[in-house]
Amino acid sequence: MSAQAKKINTPAQVLFASLVGTTVEFFDFYIYAIAAALVFPKLFFPSTSPSAAVLLSYATFGVAFVARPVGSALFGHFGDRIGRKRTLVVALSTMGLSTFIIGILPSYHTIGILAPLLLALCRFGQGIGLGGEWGGAVLLAVENAPPNRRALYGSFPQLGAPIGFVFSGGIFLLLSKYLTNDQFFEYGWRAPFLMSAVLVLLGLYVRLTITETPVFANAVKHSEPVKLPIGRVFTHYTRPLIAGTLACISTFVLFYLMTVFALGWGTSALHYSRQSFLYMQLGSMFFFALTIPLSALLAERGRRPVMIGITILIGIYGLVFGSLFQSGAAGAFITLALGLALMGATYGPLGTIVSEVFPTAVRYTGSSLAFSLGGVLGASATPNIATWLAKSHGLSWVGYYLTLSAVVTLVGILFTRETSKDDLTLPAEPV
């Protein structure tokens, strides 16, 4: 009995394993996002047109979101067939290797057009890894949770987002403070990408100490795994896939407006220094982290009412975004704090909601695909669209773009069913 008891994951193991992996993944993802705004336009693209270089850099940023559905299908297939644990280990390794290679890439001045091509390839690898990581981390938490704590458990991997951003932003802030501008662009920017290898090893160690989720183990015991999970999702679970995808869109639009676009626009058009704007972003991350568990706790009583209310608030926030963001340093910080507080509020229960609408046999594939497709629609082009809108029509139109995304998300949420009382061990009927 004691030997068997050791194989049961404790709540602390589950929550830490789900958190540490996504922290590493989001750290890797965000150091690229920061570098895409600050570094890559100068080092990996021709210097003939600075504005074109920024847009091209943002385009490589978007490559990862195109890759994420591929990673979701690939890792989802194995996650639904052979288990969550082993699949998560490979997903994390894929992300970590791609990030490390970015740190040793030669610049455009050294190898010419090959530099941005290799950068885009590594970015594709990051997207593949994250496409498999997020869904597995959420299922690791949700499928180990007590029935009345699934939303709270499911919010722990979401906390990896603000923690990963604080680590990444903090490192870039230190580099900006202690290195000259020439030193930063010559070698300093590479440090976060190379340091990620240490964090990946930590994440792998933690992941290897846990056992398979009881929900998946029980499902395998009672039925054969689906031969082609992605085929089952598209043929039997089309409605939850579409609804889940739409439900994710405003989350992605909001976050990448607050991070990538805001950093690029704030340090160029609004003339904030790199250091001062990173300070504002790091300070506002507190509100992001605070509202994730708070909204998850509220969602234990009902997922849909909480998400509907938060989405309406995001739509209203979009209407004042432009005027608030350009009203001085205090206004810029309030814009970031409010935006990221709303981001945490919608992000906290999102993973639980998207995963619960699919049955165990295809849950890894279905939830990962919905989240990744939401990223393609909501994040891949957002920095470029927002930059074009701001230059062509003004910042207010960037806010209107966010409001429109909230309307789309609201439609998706209205088409999802309430899942807070569902038994995850039971097979779900096609809806």
N, C-alpha and C positions, 0 to 999 in steps of 0.2 A: 504493500500500500504506500509506503514512504517513497519508493522509487517512482511510482506513478504520480504521486503528489508533486514531485519535483518537475514533472513535465507540464504542469498546469501554469499558464502565464499568470503572474500576479498583476493587479491593476497598475502598480508602479512600473513593472516591466513593459506592459502594453503601452501605457501612455508615454513613457520615455522613448521607447523604440519607435513609436509613430511620430513623435516630435523631433527626435534627433535626425532622422532620415530626411524629413521635409525641410528642416533647418539647413542641412547641408545642401540639399537640392536647390532651395531658394537662394541661399548664399551664392552658389555657383551661377544661378540664373540672373541674380541682381547685379553681380559685379560686371556681367556683360551689359546689362541695361545701363548702368552708370557709365561704363566705358564707351558705350554706343553714343552717348550724349557728349562726353567730354574728350575722349581719346581717339577713337577709331576714325572720325572724320579727318583728323590731322595726319594720322600715321598710315592708314590703310587704303586711302583713296587719293586720286590726283588733287593737287592743291590749286588747280586753275579756277575752280568755283567753290568757295567755302559752303554756300547754301546747298549746292548739288551734293557735296561730300556728306553733309549732314543727312540729307534725304536718303542717300545710298547706304549710309551707316544704319539708319533706321530700317531700311529694307532688309539688311542682314539680320537685324533684331527680329523682324517679322518671320524670317525663315523658320525659326524654332516652333512657331505656332502652326505652320504648315506641317512640320515634322511630328508634332504631338499626336495627331490622330493616327499616324503610322505607328508610333510607339504604343499608343493605346490599343490598337488592334493586335500588334505583335505580342506585347507583354500581357494584355488582357487574355489572349488565347491560352498562354501557358499558365497565367494566374488562375483561370477557371478550370484548367485541366489538371495541372500538377500541384497547385497550391499557391497561397499568397506569399509565404516566406521566401522560398527559393527565387521566385520571380522578382521580388523586391531587391534582393541582393544583386542580381544582374542589372536591374534598372539603375541602381545607385552607382554601380561600377561604370556603366556606359556614360552617365552624366559626368562623373569625376574625371574619366580619361579625356573626354572632349574638352573639359575646362582646362585641364593641365596643358594640353597641347596648344591652346590659345596663348598661354603664357610664354611659349617659346617660339611663336611664329615670327618670321622676319617681316619687316614693314614693306610698304609699297616702294619706298626709295631703294630697297635692297633687291627685291625680286619682281617688282613691277606688278602686272595684273594678276599674277599668281597669288599675291598676298590676300586680296579681298576674296578670291575664290576659295582659298584654304580657310579663311575666316568663316565664310558662309558654310563650308562643309562641317567645320567644328560646331558651328551654331546649330546645324541640322542634327548633329549627334547629341547636343544638349537637349534639343526638343524631343528626340526619340526617348532619351532617358527619363525626362520629366513626364512624358506622356504615359509611361508605365509606372512611375513612382507615386504620383498623387493618388490614383485610385486604390492602389495596394495599401498605401499608408492609411487612408480613410477606412478601408475595410478591416485592416488590422485592429483599428480602434473600435469601430462600430460592431464588428462581429465578435468581439470579446466583451462588449459592454452589457451590463444588466439592462433589461427591457426598458426601464424608466430613466436610463441615463445615456441612451444612444446619442442624442444630440450633443450632450456635454463631452462624452468621449470623442465623438467625431470632430469636435472643435480643436482638439489637441494638435493633430497634424496641421490644422489651419494656422496655429500659433507659430509654426515654422516660418511663415511668411514675414511677419514683423521682426522676429528674432533674426532671421537671415538677412533682412534688409539693414537692421541696426549693425550687425557685424560687417556687412559689405560697405555700407556708408561710413561706418566708423573708421575702417581701414583706409578708405580713400581720403577721409578727412585728415587722418594722421599723416598720410603721405603728402597731402597738400600743405600741411602745416610745417613739416620738417624737411621737405625737399624743395629745392628751387624749381621753377617752372621747367627749366631745361632738364634737370635730373628726373623730374616726374615723367616727362614724355620720353626720355631716353631709356630708362629702365624701371622707374618706380611703379608705374601702372601694372607691370607684370607680376609684382609680388602677390596680390590677392589671388590671381589665377594659379600660381605655383603653390601657395599655401593651402589651397583647397584640397590638395592631396592628403594632407594630415587629417582634415575634417572628414574626408571620405573614408579613410581607414577607421576612424572612430565610429562612424555610422555603420560600416560593415560589421565591426566587432559586436556592436549592440544588436544588430539585426540577426546575427548568427546565434545569439543566445536565447532567442525566443522559439516557441513551438508554433505549429499551425493553429489557425483560429478554430474554435470548437464548432462554429456554424459550418465552415467548409468541411471539416473532418466528418461531421455528422451527415452532410449531404453526400459525400463520397461513399460513406458506409451504406447508404440506402439506395443509391442510384449511380449509374455510370455517368461520367462527365460528358457534357455535350461535345460532339466531335468537332463542330465548327461554331464556336460561340458567336462570332461576328455575324454569321449567317442567321442564327437564331434571333439575335437582337434586331436585325433589319426586317425579318419576316414576321416575328411575333410581338415585338416590343417597339414598333415604330413610333407610336404616340408618346410613350414616356421618353424615348430618345430625343424626339423633336422638342417636347416640352422641357426636358432637362437642359438641352442645348440653349434654348431661348432664355431659360431661367438664369443662365450663367453670364449672359452677354454684358449686362450693365456692370456686373462685378469687375469684369476685365477692363471695360472702357474706363470706369472710374479709377481703378488702380493705376493704369498706365498713363492716365492724365496726371495723376498726383505724383508720379515718380519720373518716368522718362520724359514726357512732354514738359512738365513743370520745370524740371531741372534744366533742360535744353533752352526753353523759352526764358526762364528766370535769369540764367547766366548770360544770355545774349540780348534779347530785346528789352528786358527789364533791367539789365546791367548790374545784377547782384554778383558778388564774387563767388567763385566756386565754393570756398570755405563757408561763407555766411549762409548760402542756400542749403548746403548739406547739413548745417546745424539746424536750420528750420525743418528740413525733412526728417532728421533724426528725432527732433523733439516731438513732431506730430505723430511719429510711430507709436508713442505711448498710448495715444487715443485709439489707434488701430488695434493694439494688443488688448486694451481694456475692454472694448466692446465685443470682441470675439466670444469670450465665455459668457458674457452677460446676455447676448442675444441667443446663444445656445441654450442657456437655462430657461429663458422665456419660451423657446421653441419646444421644450419638453411637453408643454401643455397643448401644443398645436403648431405644426410647421407652417402651414399656409398663412394664417393670420399675421404671424410675425414677418414673414417675407413680403407679404402684400404691403403692410404698413411701411416697412423700410424702403421698399422700391418706390413708393409714392414720395417719400422724403428725398430720395436721390433725384427724382424728377424735379422736385421743387428747388433743390440745391443747384441743379444745372441752370436754372433761370437767373440765379444771382452770381454764378461762378465768375463770369467775365469782369463785371464791375468790381467785385470784391478782390480778385486776384491782383488787379493793377492799382489798388488804392494804397500803396505804400507797404513798408515791411510788416507792419502789424496786420494789415489786410491780407497780405500774402500768407502769413503764418496761420491766420484764422481760416483761410481757404483750405490750406493743407490739413489743418487739424479737423475741421468739419468733414472734409472729404474722406479722410482716412478713418474717422470715427464711423461714418456711414459705411465705409468699405468693410470694417471689422464687423459691423452689425449684420451686413448681408452675407459676409464670408463665413461667419461662425457656424450657422446651421446648414450652409449650402451643401457641404460634402455629405452630410447625413441624408438630406432630402434627396439628392441626386442618386445616392446609392440605394436607398430604401425602395425606390420604385421598380427595381429589378430583382428577380429571384436569384438565389445563391448560385445557381448553375451558370449564369451569365452576368453576375453582378460586377465582377472586375472589368469585363469588356464594356458593358453598357454604361456604367458610371464614368469610366475613363474616357470613353468616346464622347459622351455628352459634355463633359468638362473640356475636353480638348477641342471639340468643334465649337464650343462657346468661345474658346480662346482664339480660334481662327477668325471668327466673325467679330469678336469684341476687342481683340488686342493686337493682332498681327499688323493691321494698318492704322491703328489709332494714333500713334505718334505722327505719322505722315499726314493723315487726314486733319488732325488737330493743328499741325503746323501750317498746312495750306489754308485752313479756315481762318486761323488767326492772322495770317499775312494778307489774305484776300478780303476778308469781311470783318475782322476784329475778334477779340477774345470772347465776346458775348456769344458768337456762333459756335465756339468750342463748347460752351455750356449747353447750348441748344442741342448739340450733337449728343451730349450726355443725357439730356432729357428724353430725346428720341429713343436712346438705347434702353432707358428705364421703362418706356411704354412697351417696347418689345419684350422685355423681361417680365413685365406684369402679365402680358398675354400668356407667356410660358407658364408662369406660376398658377394662373387661373385654370390651366389645362392639366395640372398635376393633381393627384388625389392626396388626401390627408393620410399620412403613413405612420403617425406617432404611435398608434395602437397595433401595428402589424407585428406578426410573429415571423421573424426572419428565417426561421428554420422550416417554415412551410413553403411549398412551391407556389409561386404566384401565377395567376392566370393572365394570358395576354390581354392587354387593355388598349 
